């Protein structure tokens, strides 16, 4: 199948539009990946804060335990304080359990976001590879178009040269016809000259015969 320059340019145009759209998709994916990465960092900060809260809860639990021991030593006088210390200890335990849940949730979120970022980065790499192949195809089509233009120019030059050669051939043929006509004319003149020479020869012979008759004896 012969592909002319216009068809090639249309093919290049069709390739260019998907490439541009794909490029915009890549930028959108990169932006989403960056947003998820920022979310991942924020989640990591939450994990750090949860760790601090856990440490505080552990310290509070330890203080509540010490307070309960001191209240027990105080006997009846420390009973009210022991109740408060027990409530503080329970609160510290709930806080520790909550921070453990938060830490687990943060770890799960980070795992999901890390996987999402990895998938997006892989998708970006694959899409960029595809865009590169499209650009290479466009470059190849452009080279084909340029080669087609060069062939077209050369064809025009050859056609012009052939036309000039045809004109020259016509002129040569015309000159050959003129030469042939001149040769025919010269042949006719030569035949006439020969006929005249033959006539003169015959006349000269007749004159010699007549002169011979009048020869003095």
PEHU-V988223 format. One record per pair of residues at least 12 apart in sequence whose C-alpha atoms are under 8 Angstrom apart, sorted by the first residue. I is the first residue (numbers start at 1). GAP is how many residues later the second one is. Records with the same first field share a line. If there is no record, write none. Layout:
I = GAP ; GAP
This chain:
4 = 141 ; 144
5 = 140 ; 143 ; 144
8 = 133 ; 134 ; 136 ; 137
9 = 132 ; 133 ; 136
11 = 130
12 = 126 ; 129 ; 130
15 = 119 ; 123
16 = 118 ; 122
19 = 112 ; 115 ; 116
22 = 105 ; 109
23 = 105 ; 108
26 = 98 ; 101 ; 102
29 = 91 ; 95
30 = 90 ; 91 ; 94
33 = 83 ; 84 ; 87 ; 88
36 = 77 ; 80 ; 81
37 = 76 ; 77 ; 80
39 = 74
40 = 69 ; 70 ; 73 ; 74
43 = 63 ; 66 ; 67
44 = 62 ; 66
46 = 60
47 = 55 ; 56 ; 59
50 = 49 ; 52 ; 53
51 = 48 ; 52
53 = 42 ; 43 ; 46
54 = 41 ; 42 ; 45 ; 46
57 = 35 ; 36 ; 38 ; 39
58 = 34 ; 35 ; 38
60 = 28 ; 29 ; 32
61 = 27 ; 28 ; 29 ; 31 ; 32
62 = 27
64 = 21 ; 22 ; 24 ; 25
65 = 20 ; 21 ; 24
67 = 14 ; 15 ; 18
68 = 13 ; 14 ; 17 ; 18
